C-alpha cells in the first residue's frame, strides 16, 4: 500500500475530466508535488502542481516527461481516447489510434517510469481501464481497454520484484466530456478519483469504482453472450 501524503505523483491527462479530479484529490490528501500532463501546454498555478506537455503516442515525449519527473513515486496512467464506431465498418485508423493511446501509451509510460519508481523506493503504477474492458458492443474502444487490462496484469508481475504496487482501475460511465453524449447514469469524476486513491492507499490491486463495475466483474464467470454493453444498462 502506498500513502500519497508527502509523495510525488504523475497524472497523465490531468487537465480535465477524471485526470483533473485526480490532481485535486491528490492535493487534498497532501501530495508534495504532482506533475499533470496534457497534449498541449496549459497553466495551473496552484502550489505543488507542475504542468507538462505529453503525447503518449510518442516515445520521445514520454522520455522527456520521465526526465522532468525523475522524482516521481506514483504514476497514474489516465490519458485515453474514445472514437466510437463498429468494428466492421469503423475507420481502422481510428481503431489503431485508440490502441496506440489506450494500450501502448500506458505501456510506454510504464517502461519509462519503471526504473524511476525503482530508484525512488518502488512506489505505485495506477492504470485506468473501464467496465467496457469486459463488455462487448463498444467496438475498438472496449477491445483496447481489455488489452490494457491484460497489460496491467502482466506489469503487476514484472514490477513486483522492485516493490512497485500496480493498480488496475475499472469504472463505468463518468461525467466527463468523453461520454457526454451517452445517456446513462454517471458518477462524478470526484467520486471516482476518491475511490481510486482509497484503493491505492489500501493496497488494492484492482479498484472496482462503482456498482455497475462490481456487477459486471461478478458476471465474468457466466455465459459470454451476457457480457454486452446493452446488458449492462
VONU-248007 format. One line per field, with one value per residue (C-alpha): residue number from 0; residue in three letters; x, y, z. Coordinates in pm, 1 decimal, decimal comma. Example, Ala and Ser with C-alpha at 12.3 -4.5 7.8 and 13.67 -1.06 7.14 Angstrom:
<nodes>
n: 0	1 $
res: ALA	SER $
xx: 1230,0	1367,0 $
yy: -450,0	-106,0 $
zz: 780,0	714,0 $
</nodes>
This chain:
<nodes>
n: 0	1	2	3	4	5	6	7	8	9	10	11	12	13	14	15	16	17	18	19	20	21	22	23	24	25	26	27	28	29	30	31	32	33	34	35	36	37	38	39	40	41	42	43	44	45	46	47	48	49	50	51	52	53	54	55	56	57	58	59	60	61	62	63	64	65	66	67	68	69	70	71	72	73	74	75	76	77	78	79	80	81	82	83	84	85	86	87	88	89	90	91	92	93	94	95	96	97	98	99	100	101	102	103	104	105	106	107	108	109	110	111	112	113	114	115	116	117	118	119	120	121	122	123	124	125	126	127	128	129	130	131	132	133	134	135	136	137	138	139	140	141	142	143	144	145	146	147	148	149	150	151	152	153	154	155	156	157	158	159	160	161	162	163	164	165	166	167	168	169	170	171	172	173	174	175	176	177	178	179	180	181	182	183	184	185	186	187	188	189	190	191	192	193	194	195	196	197	198	199	200	201	202	203	204	205	206	207	208	209	210	211	212	213	214	215	216	217	218	219	220	221	222	223	224	225	226	227	228	229	230	231	232 $
res: UNK	UNK	UNK	UNK	UNK	UNK	UNK	UNK	UNK	UNK	UNK	UNK	UNK	UNK	UNK	UNK	UNK	UNK	UNK	UNK	UNK	UNK	UNK	UNK	UNK	UNK	UNK	UNK	UNK	UNK	UNK	UNK	UNK	UNK	UNK	UNK	UNK	UNK	UNK	UNK	UNK	UNK	UNK	UNK	UNK	UNK	UNK	UNK	UNK	UNK	UNK	UNK	UNK	UNK	UNK	UNK	UNK	UNK	UNK	UNK	UNK	UNK	UNK	UNK	UNK	UNK	UNK	UNK	UNK	UNK	UNK	UNK	UNK	UNK	UNK	UNK	UNK	UNK	UNK	UNK	UNK	UNK	UNK	UNK	UNK	UNK	UNK	UNK	UNK	UNK	UNK	UNK	UNK	UNK	UNK	UNK	UNK	UNK	UNK	UNK	UNK	UNK	UNK	UNK	UNK	UNK	UNK	UNK	UNK	UNK	UNK	UNK	UNK	UNK	UNK	UNK	UNK	UNK	UNK	UNK	UNK	UNK	UNK	UNK	UNK	UNK	UNK	UNK	UNK	UNK	UNK	UNK	UNK	UNK	UNK	UNK	UNK	UNK	UNK	UNK	UNK	UNK	UNK	UNK	UNK	UNK	UNK	UNK	UNK	UNK	UNK	UNK	UNK	UNK	UNK	UNK	UNK	UNK	UNK	UNK	UNK	UNK	UNK	UNK	UNK	UNK	UNK	UNK	UNK	UNK	UNK	UNK	UNK	UNK	UNK	UNK	UNK	UNK	UNK	UNK	UNK	UNK	UNK	UNK	UNK	UNK	UNK	UNK	UNK	UNK	UNK	UNK	UNK	UNK	UNK	UNK	UNK	UNK	UNK	UNK	UNK	UNK	UNK	UNK	UNK	UNK	UNK	UNK	UNK	UNK	UNK	UNK	UNK	UNK	UNK	UNK	UNK	UNK	UNK	UNK	UNK	UNK	UNK	UNK	UNK	UNK	UNK	UNK	UNK	UNK	UNK	UNK	UNK $
xx: 0,0	118,1	3,2	0,9	77,3	422,1	470,1	540,8	284,3	236,3	-112,9	-137,4	-435,6	-458,7	-600,1	-966,7	-1217,6	-1104,9	-742,4	-821,8	-1022,4	-725,2	-498,9	-749,7	-780,2	-405,2	-356,3	-631,6	-453,1	-122,8	98,7	421,8	411,9	202,1	303,9	-11,6	5,6	-194,2	-133,3	-79,7	71,2	-152,3	-121,7	-211,5	-64,7	-150,5	148,6	280,3	139,5	383,0	220,5	382,8	303,9	274,8	182,2	161,9	192,6	546,3	832,6	1031,9	756,5	725,5	1103,0	1100,8	835,0	1035,0	1340,8	1137,3	964,3	1264,8	1142,3	809,8	686,1	331,2	224,7	-140,0	-192,7	-518,1	-484,5	-714,5	-921,8	-1266,4	-1352,2	-1675,1	-1751,3	-1840,6	-1550,5	-1666,8	-1743,3	-1545,2	-1226,6	-934,9	-705,9	-926,9	-911,6	-533,8	-518,6	-725,1	-493,2	-188,7	-321,1	-508,2	-273,1	71,0	56,3	34,5	294,1	535,1	480,4	527,2	850,8	989,2	896,9	970,4	1338,8	1243,1	992,9	1251,0	1510,6	1260,0	1158,6	908,6	602,8	295,9	162,0	-213,4	-371,7	-720,4	-933,3	-1311,0	-1606,9	-1611,0	-1293,9	-1531,9	-1832,6	-1886,1	-2051,3	-1816,2	-1600,6	-1228,1	-1252,4	-1364,1	-1109,3	-832,9	-938,5	-945,3	-590,0	-490,1	-629,3	-414,8	-108,2	-165,2	-196,7	133,7	305,4	198,0	404,7	702,2	714,5	664,9	1038,9	1107,1	824,4	601,4	230,2	31,2	-336,8	-590,7	-899,8	-1232,2	-1522,7	-1848,7	-1953,9	-1801,7	-1949,9	-1677,0	-1660,1	-1556,9	-1901,7	-2116,7	-2336,5	-2404,5	-2740,6	-2671,0	-2620,8	-2276,4	-2056,6	-1881,2	-1507,1	-1450,8	-1627,2	-1418,1	-1093,0	-1154,5	-1222,5	-906,5	-687,2	-867,6	-782,4	-422,5	-377,1	-549,8	-305,3	-563,0	-450,3	-782,4	-1033,6	-1394,9	-1503,6	-1883,0	-2175,9	-2209,1	-1844,6	-1883,5	-2185,9	-2013,8	-1697,9	-1913,3	-2075,8	-1749,5	-1790,2	-2130,3	-2224,6	-2018,2	-2325,4	-2446,5	-2136,8	-2263,4	-2279,4	-2661,9	-2695,9	-2506,0	-2761,7 $
yy: 0,0	349,6	654,1	964,6	1229,0	1374,7	1183,9	1297,1	1187,8	1198,6	1217,8	1182,3	1358,9	1574,6	1885,7	1785,6	1515,2	1232,5	1341,5	1685,6	1523,2	1300,0	1603,7	1769,4	1456,6	1411,6	1772,6	1738,2	1434,4	1612,0	1516,6	1710,6	1757,7	1642,6	1653,6	1699,6	1645,2	1735,7	1720,8	2097,2	2340,5	2483,9	2669,3	2552,3	2795,7	2600,8	2531,1	2182,9	2141,7	2116,0	2103,4	1934,3	1851,5	1481,7	1285,6	922,6	803,7	945,4	766,1	1089,2	1281,9	1013,6	1013,7	1391,0	1361,2	1091,9	1316,1	1604,8	1390,3	1189,9	1226,3	1052,3	792,0	731,0	730,0	748,7	636,5	820,1	962,6	791,5	841,6	725,5	723,2	522,5	309,8	-52,0	-286,8	-393,4	-52,9	196,2	364,2	130,2	428,7	538,2	188,4	195,2	531,8	401,6	105,1	331,0	572,8	335,6	35,5	129,0	476,2	345,0	80,6	348,9	543,7	232,5	140,5	491,8	527,1	174,0	247,3	580,3	414,9	150,7	413,9	600,6	301,2	118,2	339,0	264,3	249,6	306,0	225,3	339,9	77,6	61,9	-162,5	-187,1	-395,4	-679,7	-592,1	-648,7	-379,4	-84,5	-157,7	-97,5	114,6	-180,9	-403,3	-154,5	-139,2	-519,4	-522,0	-253,4	-467,4	-758,7	-535,4	-411,8	-765,2	-863,3	-544,7	-628,3	-945,7	-782,5	-488,7	-692,0	-759,8	-386,3	-341,2	-135,5	-161,3	-194,7	-97,7	-153,3	67,0	-24,6	218,7	264,5	595,4	906,7	1251,1	1385,5	1528,8	1188,8	1036,7	1348,9	1205,5	880,5	887,0	661,3	713,3	859,0	901,4	1230,4	1245,7	1344,7	1030,0	802,8	983,3	939,8	567,6	525,1	687,2	495,3	171,7	272,4	356,5	33,4	-174,9	-295,4	-449,1	-372,3	-94,6	-153,7	206,1	178,9	-61,0	-143,8	-247,2	-470,9	-637,8	-689,8	-831,6	-1080,4	-1187,6	-1279,2	-1644,9	-1658,2	-1700,1	-1476,2	-1365,4	-1189,4	-970,0	-697,7	-323,1	-328,6	-588,6	-365,4	-87,8 $
zz: 0,0	-81,5	113,9	-104,1	159,1	103,5	-223,6	-578,5	-836,0	-1212,2	-1363,7	-1740,5	-1891,2	-1580,6	-1741,4	-1735,7	-1650,1	-1424,1	-1452,2	-1312,8	-1032,4	-951,5	-928,0	-693,5	-479,5	-452,7	-348,6	-89,0	54,8	86,8	-204,3	-213,0	-589,2	-882,1	-1247,0	-1452,8	-1827,4	-2134,8	-2507,5	-2518,3	-2270,9	-2001,8	-1672,4	-1321,9	-1073,6	-757,8	-534,8	-592,9	-945,7	-1236,9	-1579,0	-1875,4	-2235,2	-2312,4	-2620,5	-2508,7	-2870,1	-2882,2	-2711,6	-2722,8	-2545,3	-2278,1	-2228,7	-2184,4	-1915,5	-1736,6	-1740,2	-1596,6	-1332,9	-1214,3	-855,8	-925,4	-677,9	-808,5	-1173,7	-1281,3	-1641,7	-1705,2	-2057,3	-2306,6	-2619,4	-2733,2	-3104,6	-3116,0	-3420,7	-3506,3	-3561,6	-3907,0	-4054,2	-3847,5	-3962,1	-3897,4	-3843,5	-3553,7	-3407,7	-3441,8	-3264,4	-2973,6	-2928,6	-2954,7	-2691,6	-2460,9	-2467,8	-2592,9	-2436,5	-2079,5	-2165,3	-2290,3	-1968,5	-1753,7	-1932,2	-1893,5	-1525,9	-1401,7	-1329,1	-1172,5	-939,9	-851,6	-770,0	-553,8	-342,7	-562,4	-538,0	-748,1	-1101,2	-1143,9	-1481,8	-1578,7	-1755,6	-1797,3	-1729,3	-2110,1	-2080,9	-2002,4	-2221,6	-2593,0	-2801,0	-2768,3	-3071,1	-3068,3	-2754,0	-2542,1	-2713,3	-2633,4	-2268,7	-2249,3	-2384,1	-2133,5	-1851,7	-1966,4	-1991,7	-1636,4	-1500,8	-1661,5	-1547,1	-1192,4	-1209,9	-1379,3	-1137,1	-819,6	-771,3	-747,4	-493,0	-722,4	-642,4	-965,6	-950,0	-1226,4	-1214,2	-1371,8	-1378,8	-1561,2	-1711,2	-1556,8	-1614,8	-1845,3	-2196,0	-2334,5	-2276,7	-2272,2	-2549,0	-2363,0	-2187,5	-1890,3	-1517,0	-1448,7	-1146,6	-1084,9	-1151,9	-788,2	-663,5	-883,3	-802,9	-430,2	-473,0	-679,9	-417,1	-141,7	-322,7	-376,2	-9,1	96,0	-107,4	-360,4	-688,3	-855,4	-792,8	-896,6	-874,0	-894,3	-857,6	-1228,1	-1242,4	-938,6	-1101,6	-1436,8	-1278,6	-1087,8	-1416,4	-1587,2	-1497,4	-1669,2	-2038,4	-2262,8	-2458,5	-2143,0	-2139,0	-2368,7	-2344,8	-2371,4	-2095,5	-1853,5	-1870,4 $
</nodes>
